[in-house]
Amino acid sequence: MKTSTLTIRLDRELDDLLSKASRQAGKNRSEIAREALRRQLRISRFEALRKRIMPFAEARGFLTDEDVFSKVS
């Protein structure tokens, strides 16, 4: 797998949080940062898709998450 390097600047608070999460999870800081970035990018993609489909869902009476859950459960 080909990889690339990303350099970012962290303020003191975020650096401390990253170090603490790394120690607690027993993973290195890069692993924690990759997981957090991956999770955030997936959330952003989900929110963008949700925004695109909302007009279609609302037209069919799906106004809340509960409306959707009631149909799929």
HTML snippet that shows the backbone in 3Dmol.js (N, CA, C, O; Angstrom):
<script src="https://3Dmol.org/build/3Dmol-min.js"></script>
<div id="view" style="width:600px;height:400px;position:relative"></div>
<script>
const pdb = `
ATOM      1  N   MET A   1       0.840  -1.175   0.000  1.00  0.00           N
ATOM      2  CA  MET A   1       0.000   0.000   0.000  1.00  0.00           C
ATOM      3  C   MET A   1       0.886   1.239   0.000  1.00  0.00           C
ATOM      4  O   MET A   1       1.780   1.382   0.834  1.00  0.00           O
ATOM      5  N   LYS A   2       0.626   2.119  -0.936  1.00  0.00           N
ATOM      6  CA  LYS A   2       1.373   3.365  -1.004  1.00  0.00           C
ATOM      7  C   LYS A   2       0.798   4.346   0.015  1.00  0.00           C
ATOM      8  O   LYS A   2      -0.419   4.484   0.141  1.00  0.00           O
ATOM      9  N   THR A   3       1.668   5.009   0.724  1.00  0.00           N
ATOM     10  CA  THR A   3       1.216   5.965   1.738  1.00  0.00           C
ATOM     11  C   THR A   3       1.778   7.341   1.443  1.00  0.00           C
ATOM     12  O   THR A   3       2.712   7.492   0.655  1.00  0.00           O
ATOM     13  N   SER A   4       1.201   8.335   2.080  1.00  0.00           N
ATOM     14  CA  SER A   4       1.719   9.692   1.983  1.00  0.00           C
ATOM     15  C   SER A   4       1.772  10.284   3.387  1.00  0.00           C
ATOM     16  O   SER A   4       1.194   9.735   4.325  1.00  0.00           O
ATOM     17  N   THR A   5       2.449  11.374   3.517  1.00  0.00           N
ATOM     18  CA  THR A   5       2.630  12.017   4.809  1.00  0.00           C
ATOM     19  C   THR A   5       1.883  13.333   4.835  1.00  0.00           C
ATOM     20  O   THR A   5       1.906  14.096   3.869  1.00  0.00           O
ATOM     21  N   LEU A   6       1.219  13.592   5.952  1.00  0.00           N
ATOM     22  CA  LEU A   6       0.509  14.844   6.178  1.00  0.00           C
ATOM     23  C   LEU A   6       1.081  15.464   7.443  1.00  0.00           C
ATOM     24  O   LEU A   6       1.169  14.802   8.477  1.00  0.00           O
ATOM     25  N   THR A   7       1.461  16.706   7.369  1.00  0.00           N
ATOM     26  CA  THR A   7       1.960  17.407   8.542  1.00  0.00           C
ATOM     27  C   THR A   7       0.917  18.426   8.966  1.00  0.00           C
ATOM     28  O   THR A   7       0.468  19.238   8.157  1.00  0.00           O
ATOM     29  N   ILE A   8       0.531  18.382  10.236  1.00  0.00           N
ATOM     30  CA  ILE A   8      -0.441  19.352  10.746  1.00  0.00           C
ATOM     31  C   ILE A   8       0.089  19.975  12.030  1.00  0.00           C
ATOM     32  O   ILE A   8       0.933  19.400  12.718  1.00  0.00           O
ATOM     33  N   ARG A   9      -0.413  21.143  12.331  1.00  0.00           N
ATOM     34  CA  ARG A   9      -0.051  21.820  13.572  1.00  0.00           C
ATOM     35  C   ARG A   9      -1.180  21.608  14.575  1.00  0.00           C
ATOM     36  O   ARG A   9      -2.354  21.774  14.247  1.00  0.00           O
ATOM     37  N   LEU A  10      -0.813  21.242  15.791  1.00  0.00           N
ATOM     38  CA  LEU A  10      -1.787  21.029  16.852  1.00  0.00           C
ATOM     39  C   LEU A  10      -1.558  22.033  17.957  1.00  0.00           C
ATOM     40  O   LEU A  10      -0.420  22.292  18.349  1.00  0.00           O
ATOM     41  N   ASP A  11      -2.643  22.598  18.460  1.00  0.00           N
ATOM     42  CA  ASP A  11      -2.477  23.455  19.628  1.00  0.00           C
ATOM     43  C   ASP A  11      -2.211  22.544  20.834  1.00  0.00           C
ATOM     44  O   ASP A  11      -2.376  21.328  20.744  1.00  0.00           O
ATOM     45  N   ARG A  12      -1.819  23.111  21.906  1.00  0.00           N
ATOM     46  CA  ARG A  12      -1.402  22.352  23.089  1.00  0.00           C
ATOM     47  C   ARG A  12      -2.505  21.420  23.585  1.00  0.00           C
ATOM     48  O   ARG A  12      -2.251  20.261  23.913  1.00  0.00           O
ATOM     49  N   GLU A  13      -3.731  21.940  23.636  1.00  0.00           N
ATOM     50  CA  GLU A  13      -4.858  21.144  24.140  1.00  0.00           C
ATOM     51  C   GLU A  13      -5.102  19.908  23.263  1.00  0.00           C
ATOM     52  O   GLU A  13      -5.274  18.803  23.778  1.00  0.00           O
ATOM     53  N   LEU A  14      -5.115  20.097  21.951  1.00  0.00           N
ATOM     54  CA  LEU A  14      -5.349  18.970  21.049  1.00  0.00           C
ATOM     55  C   LEU A  14      -4.185  17.973  21.108  1.00  0.00           C
ATOM     56  O   LEU A  14      -4.398  16.762  21.055  1.00  0.00           O
ATOM     57  N   ASP A  15      -2.987  18.475  21.215  1.00  0.00           N
ATOM     58  CA  ASP A  15      -1.823  17.611  21.342  1.00  0.00           C
ATOM     59  C   ASP A  15      -1.919  16.754  22.604  1.00  0.00           C
ATOM     60  O   ASP A  15      -1.627  15.559  22.571  1.00  0.00           O
ATOM     61  N   ASP A  16      -2.327  17.364  23.708  1.00  0.00           N
ATOM     62  CA  ASP A  16      -2.492  16.634  24.965  1.00  0.00           C
ATOM     63  C   ASP A  16      -3.593  15.579  24.843  1.00  0.00           C
ATOM     64  O   ASP A  16      -3.431  14.458  25.325  1.00  0.00           O
ATOM     65  N   LEU A  17      -4.712  15.932  24.201  1.00  0.00           N
ATOM     66  CA  LEU A  17      -5.805  14.979  24.010  1.00  0.00           C
ATOM     67  C   LEU A  17      -5.365  13.802  23.146  1.00  0.00           C
ATOM     68  O   LEU A  17      -5.710  12.653  23.424  1.00  0.00           O
ATOM     69  N   LEU A  18      -4.611  14.093  22.110  1.00  0.00           N
ATOM     70  CA  LEU A  18      -4.116  13.036  21.230  1.00  0.00           C
ATOM     71  C   LEU A  18      -3.165  12.103  21.974  1.00  0.00           C
ATOM     72  O   LEU A  18      -3.247  10.883  21.830  1.00  0.00           O
ATOM     73  N   SER A  19      -2.280  12.668  22.753  1.00  0.00           N
ATOM     74  CA  SER A  19      -1.346  11.852  23.536  1.00  0.00           C
ATOM     75  C   SER A  19      -2.079  10.978  24.547  1.00  0.00           C
ATOM     76  O   SER A  19      -1.744   9.805  24.712  1.00  0.00           O
ATOM     77  N   LYS A  20      -3.075  11.541  25.223  1.00  0.00           N
ATOM     78  CA  LYS A  20      -3.843  10.787  26.210  1.00  0.00           C
ATOM     79  C   LYS A  20      -4.612   9.645  25.532  1.00  0.00           C
ATOM     80  O   LYS A  20      -4.614   8.518  26.027  1.00  0.00           O
ATOM     81  N   ALA A  21      -5.262   9.938  24.406  1.00  0.00           N
ATOM     82  CA  ALA A  21      -6.004   8.900  23.668  1.00  0.00           C
ATOM     83  C   ALA A  21      -5.058   7.795  23.210  1.00  0.00           C
ATOM     84  O   ALA A  21      -5.411   6.616  23.242  1.00  0.00           O
ATOM     85  N   SER A  22      -3.870   8.175  22.790  1.00  0.00           N
ATOM     86  CA  SER A  22      -2.874   7.214  22.333  1.00  0.00           C
ATOM     87  C   SER A  22      -2.476   6.269  23.465  1.00  0.00           C
ATOM     88  O   SER A  22      -2.424   5.053  23.280  1.00  0.00           O
ATOM     89  N   ARG A  23      -2.203   6.827  24.610  1.00  0.00           N
ATOM     90  CA  ARG A  23      -1.817   6.008  25.770  1.00  0.00           C
ATOM     91  C   ARG A  23      -2.955   5.075  26.182  1.00  0.00           C
ATOM     92  O   ARG A  23      -2.737   3.890  26.435  1.00  0.00           O
ATOM     93  N   GLN A  24      -4.172   5.621  26.248  1.00  0.00           N
ATOM     94  CA  GLN A  24      -5.316   4.824  26.701  1.00  0.00           C
ATOM     95  C   GLN A  24      -5.630   3.684  25.736  1.00  0.00           C
ATOM     96  O   GLN A  24      -5.997   2.590  26.165  1.00  0.00           O
ATOM     97  N   ALA A  25      -5.489   3.935  24.440  1.00  0.00           N
ATOM     98  CA  ALA A  25      -5.826   2.917  23.440  1.00  0.00           C
ATOM     99  C   ALA A  25      -4.664   1.972  23.163  1.00  0.00           C
ATOM    100  O   ALA A  25      -4.852   0.918  22.555  1.00  0.00           O
ATOM    101  N   GLY A  26      -3.482   2.337  23.599  1.00  0.00           N
ATOM    102  CA  GLY A  26      -2.311   1.516  23.312  1.00  0.00           C
ATOM    103  C   GLY A  26      -1.930   1.558  21.844  1.00  0.00           C
ATOM    104  O   GLY A  26      -1.376   0.598  21.307  1.00  0.00           O
ATOM    105  N   LYS A  27      -2.227   2.668  21.206  1.00  0.00           N
ATOM    106  CA  LYS A  27      -1.906   2.860  19.788  1.00  0.00           C
ATOM    107  C   LYS A  27      -1.026   4.093  19.666  1.00  0.00           C
ATOM    108  O   LYS A  27      -1.007   4.948  20.551  1.00  0.00           O
ATOM    109  N   ASN A  28      -0.292   4.175  18.554  1.00  0.00           N
ATOM    110  CA  ASN A  28       0.527   5.372  18.396  1.00  0.00           C
ATOM    111  C   ASN A  28      -0.338   6.554  17.941  1.00  0.00           C
ATOM    112  O   ASN A  28      -1.472   6.382  17.494  1.00  0.00           O
ATOM    113  N   ARG A  29       0.221   7.730  18.067  1.00  0.00           N
ATOM    114  CA  ARG A  29      -0.521   8.954  17.761  1.00  0.00           C
ATOM    115  C   ARG A  29      -1.004   8.977  16.310  1.00  0.00           C
ATOM    116  O   ARG A  29      -2.099   9.462  16.028  1.00  0.00           O
ATOM    117  N   SER A  30      -0.201   8.460  15.404  1.00  0.00           N
ATOM    118  CA  SER A  30      -0.600   8.444  13.992  1.00  0.00           C
ATOM    119  C   SER A  30      -1.837   7.580  13.779  1.00  0.00           C
ATOM    120  O   SER A  30      -2.733   7.946  13.018  1.00  0.00           O
ATOM    121  N   GLU A  31      -1.884   6.432  14.452  1.00  0.00           N
ATOM    122  CA  GLU A  31      -3.055   5.554  14.318  1.00  0.00           C
ATOM    123  C   GLU A  31      -4.317   6.250  14.814  1.00  0.00           C
ATOM    124  O   GLU A  31      -5.366   6.184  14.174  1.00  0.00           O
ATOM    125  N   ILE A  32      -4.205   6.910  15.946  1.00  0.00           N
ATOM    126  CA  ILE A  32      -5.352   7.631  16.511  1.00  0.00           C
ATOM    127  C   ILE A  32      -5.785   8.745  15.562  1.00  0.00           C
ATOM    128  O   ILE A  32      -6.978   8.910  15.305  1.00  0.00           O
ATOM    129  N   ALA A  33      -4.836   9.503  15.043  1.00  0.00           N
ATOM    130  CA  ALA A  33      -5.154  10.601  14.126  1.00  0.00           C
ATOM    131  C   ALA A  33      -5.791  10.078  12.841  1.00  0.00           C
ATOM    132  O   ALA A  33      -6.752  10.666  12.346  1.00  0.00           O
ATOM    133  N   ARG A  34      -5.265   8.972  12.292  1.00  0.00           N
ATOM    134  CA  ARG A  34      -5.856   8.389  11.079  1.00  0.00           C
ATOM    135  C   ARG A  34      -7.288   7.939  11.320  1.00  0.00           C
ATOM    136  O   ARG A  34      -8.173   8.194  10.504  1.00  0.00           O
ATOM    137  N   GLU A  35      -7.512   7.265  12.449  1.00  0.00           N
ATOM    138  CA  GLU A  35      -8.867   6.806  12.775  1.00  0.00           C
ATOM    139  C   GLU A  35      -9.823   7.987  12.920  1.00  0.00           C
ATOM    140  O   GLU A  35     -10.950   7.940  12.428  1.00  0.00           O
ATOM    141  N   ALA A  36      -9.379   9.037  13.591  1.00  0.00           N
ATOM    142  CA  ALA A  36     -10.225  10.217  13.789  1.00  0.00           C
ATOM    143  C   ALA A  36     -10.518  10.908  12.456  1.00  0.00           C
ATOM    144  O   ALA A  36     -11.646  11.331  12.206  1.00  0.00           O
ATOM    145  N   LEU A  37      -9.515  11.018  11.618  1.00  0.00           N
ATOM    146  CA  LEU A  37      -9.709  11.643  10.307  1.00  0.00           C
ATOM    147  C   LEU A  37     -10.645  10.802   9.448  1.00  0.00           C
ATOM    148  O   LEU A  37     -11.542  11.339   8.798  1.00  0.00           O
ATOM    149  N   ARG A  38     -10.442   9.495   9.440  1.00  0.00           N
ATOM    150  CA  ARG A  38     -11.303   8.589   8.672  1.00  0.00           C
ATOM    151  C   ARG A  38     -12.755   8.708   9.136  1.00  0.00           C
ATOM    152  O   ARG A  38     -13.671   8.799   8.319  1.00  0.00           O
ATOM    153  N   ARG A  39     -12.954   8.706  10.453  1.00  0.00           N
ATOM    154  CA  ARG A  39     -14.297   8.821  11.016  1.00  0.00           C
ATOM    155  C   ARG A  39     -14.941  10.159  10.633  1.00  0.00           C
ATOM    156  O   ARG A  39     -16.105  10.198  10.236  1.00  0.00           O
ATOM    157  N   GLN A  40     -14.186  11.241  10.753  1.00  0.00           N
ATOM    158  CA  GLN A  40     -14.733  12.563  10.440  1.00  0.00           C
ATOM    159  C   GLN A  40     -15.080  12.688   8.962  1.00  0.00           C
ATOM    160  O   GLN A  40     -16.103  13.277   8.614  1.00  0.00           O
ATOM    161  N   LEU A  41     -14.247  12.144   8.100  1.00  0.00           N
ATOM    162  CA  LEU A  41     -14.529  12.206   6.660  1.00  0.00           C
ATOM    163  C   LEU A  41     -15.770  11.393   6.313  1.00  0.00           C
ATOM    164  O   LEU A  41     -16.547  11.794   5.447  1.00  0.00           O
ATOM    165  N   ARG A  42     -15.963  10.268   6.969  1.00  0.00           N
ATOM    166  CA  ARG A  42     -17.180   9.470   6.743  1.00  0.00           C
ATOM    167  C   ARG A  42     -18.414  10.206   7.233  1.00  0.00           C
ATOM    168  O   ARG A  42     -19.453  10.182   6.573  1.00  0.00           O
ATOM    169  N   ILE A  43     -18.314  10.860   8.379  1.00  0.00           N
ATOM    170  CA  ILE A  43     -19.436  11.647   8.896  1.00  0.00           C
ATOM    171  C   ILE A  43     -19.768  12.779   7.935  1.00  0.00           C
ATOM    172  O   ILE A  43     -20.939  13.031   7.650  1.00  0.00           O
ATOM    173  N   SER A  44     -18.748  13.459   7.437  1.00  0.00           N
ATOM    174  CA  SER A  44     -18.969  14.558   6.487  1.00  0.00           C
ATOM    175  C   SER A  44     -19.632  14.064   5.216  1.00  0.00           C
ATOM    176  O   SER A  44     -20.524  14.720   4.679  1.00  0.00           O
ATOM    177  N   ARG A  45     -19.200  12.911   4.737  1.00  0.00           N
ATOM    178  CA  ARG A  45     -19.808  12.347   3.529  1.00  0.00           C
ATOM    179  C   ARG A  45     -21.262  11.967   3.783  1.00  0.00           C
ATOM    180  O   ARG A  45     -22.130  12.229   2.950  1.00  0.00           O
ATOM    181  N   PHE A  46     -21.527  11.354   4.925  1.00  0.00           N
ATOM    182  CA  PHE A  46     -22.893  10.991   5.293  1.00  0.00           C
ATOM    183  C   PHE A  46     -23.777  12.233   5.350  1.00  0.00           C
ATOM    184  O   PHE A  46     -24.888  12.229   4.820  1.00  0.00           O
ATOM    185  N   GLU A  47     -23.291  13.295   5.988  1.00  0.00           N
ATOM    186  CA  GLU A  47     -24.082  14.523   6.113  1.00  0.00           C
ATOM    187  C   GLU A  47     -24.362  15.138   4.741  1.00  0.00           C
ATOM    188  O   GLU A  47     -25.461  15.642   4.506  1.00  0.00           O
ATOM    189  N   ALA A  48     -23.393  15.104   3.843  1.00  0.00           N
ATOM    190  CA  ALA A  48     -23.593  15.644   2.498  1.00  0.00           C
ATOM    191  C   ALA A  48     -24.631  14.825   1.736  1.00  0.00           C
ATOM    192  O   ALA A  48     -25.490  15.388   1.058  1.00  0.00           O
ATOM    193  N   LEU A  49     -24.555  13.496   1.846  1.00  0.00           N
ATOM    194  CA  LEU A  49     -25.540  12.638   1.182  1.00  0.00           C
ATOM    195  C   LEU A  49     -26.930  12.846   1.773  1.00  0.00           C
ATOM    196  O   LEU A  49     -27.928  12.905   1.055  1.00  0.00           O
ATOM    197  N   ARG A  50     -26.969  12.955   3.074  1.00  0.00           N
ATOM    198  CA  ARG A  50     -28.258  13.176   3.743  1.00  0.00           C
ATOM    199  C   ARG A  50     -28.889  14.489   3.284  1.00  0.00           C
ATOM    200  O   ARG A  50     -30.094  14.558   3.042  1.00  0.00           O
ATOM    201  N   LYS A  51     -28.077  15.507   3.169  1.00  0.00           N
ATOM    202  CA  LYS A  51     -28.583  16.808   2.721  1.00  0.00           C
ATOM    203  C   LYS A  51     -29.164  16.712   1.308  1.00  0.00           C
ATOM    204  O   LYS A  51     -30.183  17.333   1.006  1.00  0.00           O
ATOM    205  N   ARG A  52     -28.507  15.931   0.449  1.00  0.00           N
ATOM    206  CA  ARG A  52     -28.987  15.769  -0.931  1.00  0.00           C
ATOM    207  C   ARG A  52     -30.307  15.021  -1.014  1.00  0.00           C
ATOM    208  O   ARG A  52     -31.150  15.339  -1.853  1.00  0.00           O
ATOM    209  N   ILE A  53     -30.496  14.021  -0.144  1.00  0.00           N
ATOM    210  CA  ILE A  53     -31.710  13.206  -0.263  1.00  0.00           C
ATOM    211  C   ILE A  53     -32.875  13.724   0.575  1.00  0.00           C
ATOM    212  O   ILE A  53     -34.004  13.270   0.390  1.00  0.00           O
ATOM    213  N   MET A  54     -32.635  14.648   1.477  1.00  0.00           N
ATOM    214  CA  MET A  54     -33.702  15.130   2.357  1.00  0.00           C
ATOM    215  C   MET A  54     -34.940  15.624   1.604  1.00  0.00           C
ATOM    216  O   MET A  54     -36.052  15.288   2.012  1.00  0.00           O
ATOM    217  N   PRO A  55     -34.808  16.395   0.541  1.00  0.00           N
ATOM    218  CA  PRO A  55     -36.024  16.835  -0.159  1.00  0.00           C
ATOM    219  C   PRO A  55     -36.861  15.653  -0.662  1.00  0.00           C
ATOM    220  O   PRO A  55     -38.090  15.712  -0.630  1.00  0.00           O
ATOM    221  N   PHE A  56     -36.215  14.593  -1.122  1.00  0.00           N
ATOM    222  CA  PHE A  56     -36.931  13.416  -1.608  1.00  0.00           C
ATOM    223  C   PHE A  56     -37.608  12.675  -0.455  1.00  0.00           C
ATOM    224  O   PHE A  56     -38.748  12.224  -0.571  1.00  0.00           O
ATOM    225  N   ALA A  57     -36.884  12.560   0.656  1.00  0.00           N
ATOM    226  CA  ALA A  57     -37.436  11.882   1.830  1.00  0.00           C
ATOM    227  C   ALA A  57     -38.622  12.659   2.395  1.00  0.00           C
ATOM    228  O   ALA A  57     -39.652  12.072   2.727  1.00  0.00           O
ATOM    229  N   GLU A  58     -38.476  13.972   2.503  1.00  0.00           N
ATOM    230  CA  GLU A  58     -39.556  14.801   3.042  1.00  0.00           C
ATOM    231  C   GLU A  58     -40.795  14.717   2.164  1.00  0.00           C
ATOM    232  O   GLU A  58     -41.917  14.712   2.672  1.00  0.00           O
ATOM    233  N   ALA A  59     -40.603  14.650   0.857  1.00  0.00           N
ATOM    234  CA  ALA A  59     -41.734  14.539  -0.068  1.00  0.00           C
ATOM    235  C   ALA A  59     -42.495  13.232   0.147  1.00  0.00           C
ATOM    236  O   ALA A  59     -43.672  13.138  -0.201  1.00  0.00           O
ATOM    237  N   ARG A  60     -41.842  12.241   0.709  1.00  0.00           N
ATOM    238  CA  ARG A  60     -42.473  10.944   0.978  1.00  0.00           C
ATOM    239  C   ARG A  60     -42.875  10.787   2.448  1.00  0.00           C
ATOM    240  O   ARG A  60     -43.254   9.702   2.888  1.00  0.00           O
ATOM    241  N   GLY A  61     -42.785  11.883   3.191  1.00  0.00           N
ATOM    242  CA  GLY A  61     -43.243  11.864   4.581  1.00  0.00           C
ATOM    243  C   GLY A  61     -42.220  11.463   5.611  1.00  0.00           C
ATOM    244  O   GLY A  61     -42.565  11.268   6.776  1.00  0.00           O
ATOM    245  N   PHE A  62     -40.967  11.332   5.214  1.00  0.00           N
ATOM    246  CA  PHE A  62     -39.900  11.016   6.168  1.00  0.00           C
ATOM    247  C   PHE A  62     -39.278  12.319   6.655  1.00  0.00           C
ATOM    248  O   PHE A  62     -38.465  12.933   5.964  1.00  0.00           O
ATOM    249  N   LEU A  63     -39.678  12.730   7.866  1.00  0.00           N
ATOM    250  CA  LEU A  63     -39.204  14.010   8.389  1.00  0.00           C
ATOM    251  C   LEU A  63     -38.160  13.857   9.482  1.00  0.00           C
ATOM    252  O   LEU A  63     -37.379  14.777   9.728  1.00  0.00           O
ATOM    253  N   THR A  64     -38.138  12.706  10.138  1.00  0.00           N
ATOM    254  CA  THR A  64     -37.188  12.478  11.235  1.00  0.00           C
ATOM    255  C   THR A  64     -36.542  11.106  11.083  1.00  0.00           C
ATOM    256  O   THR A  64     -36.985  10.280  10.286  1.00  0.00           O
ATOM    257  N   ASP A  65     -35.492  10.881  11.857  1.00  0.00           N
ATOM    258  CA  ASP A  65     -34.858   9.561  11.873  1.00  0.00           C
ATOM    259  C   ASP A  65     -35.859   8.505  12.343  1.00  0.00           C
ATOM    260  O   ASP A  65     -35.859   7.375  11.854  1.00  0.00           O
ATOM    261  N   GLU A  66     -36.702   8.883  13.288  1.00  0.00           N
ATOM    262  CA  GLU A  66     -37.694   7.939  13.807  1.00  0.00           C
ATOM    263  C   GLU A  66     -38.650   7.490  12.708  1.00  0.00           C
ATOM    264  O   GLU A  66     -39.074   6.335  12.695  1.00  0.00           O
ATOM    265  N   ASP A  67     -38.997   8.395  11.777  1.00  0.00           N
ATOM    266  CA  ASP A  67     -39.848   8.015  10.644  1.00  0.00           C
ATOM    267  C   ASP A  67     -39.189   6.910   9.821  1.00  0.00           C
ATOM    268  O   ASP A  67     -39.845   5.955   9.405  1.00  0.00           O
ATOM    269  N   VAL A  68     -37.906   7.053   9.598  1.00  0.00           N
ATOM    270  CA  VAL A  68     -37.167   6.047   8.830  1.00  0.00           C
ATOM    271  C   VAL A  68     -37.101   4.742   9.614  1.00  0.00           C
ATOM    272  O   VAL A  68     -37.388   3.677   9.067  1.00  0.00           O
ATOM    273  N   PHE A  69     -36.720   4.815  10.907  1.00  0.00           N
ATOM    274  CA  PHE A  69     -36.575   3.622  11.727  1.00  0.00           C
ATOM    275  C   PHE A  69     -37.886   2.851  11.823  1.00  0.00           C
ATOM    276  O   PHE A  69     -37.884   1.620  11.851  1.00  0.00           O
ATOM    277  N   SER A  70     -39.004   3.570  11.874  1.00  0.00           N
ATOM    278  CA  SER A  70     -40.291   2.882  11.999  1.00  0.00           C
ATOM    279  C   SER A  70     -40.618   2.068  10.758  1.00  0.00           C
ATOM    280  O   SER A  70     -41.357   1.087  10.841  1.00  0.00           O
ATOM    281  N   LYS A  71     -40.081   2.457   9.611  1.00  0.00           N
ATOM    282  CA  LYS A  71     -40.331   1.725   8.373  1.00  0.00           C
ATOM    283  C   LYS A  71     -39.371   0.550   8.165  1.00  0.00           C
ATOM    284  O   LYS A  71     -39.715  -0.416   7.482  1.00  0.00           O
ATOM    285  N   VAL A  72     -38.184   0.625   8.742  1.00  0.00           N
ATOM    286  CA  VAL A  72     -37.199  -0.432   8.507  1.00  0.00           C
ATOM    287  C   VAL A  72     -37.129  -1.450   9.641  1.00  0.00           C
ATOM    288  O   VAL A  72     -36.492  -2.493   9.491  1.00  0.00           O
ATOM    289  N   SER A  73     -37.773  -1.166  10.773  1.00  0.00           N
ATOM    290  CA  SER A  73     -37.689  -2.137  11.874  1.00  0.00           C
ATOM    291  C   SER A  73     -38.861  -3.070  11.883  1.00  0.00           C
ATOM    292  O   SER A  73     -38.946  -3.947  12.742  1.00  0.00           O
TER     293      SER A  73
END
`;
const viewer = $3Dmol.createViewer("view");
viewer.addModel(pdb, "pdb");
viewer.setStyle({}, {cartoon: {color: "spectrum"}});
viewer.zoomTo();
viewer.render();
</script>
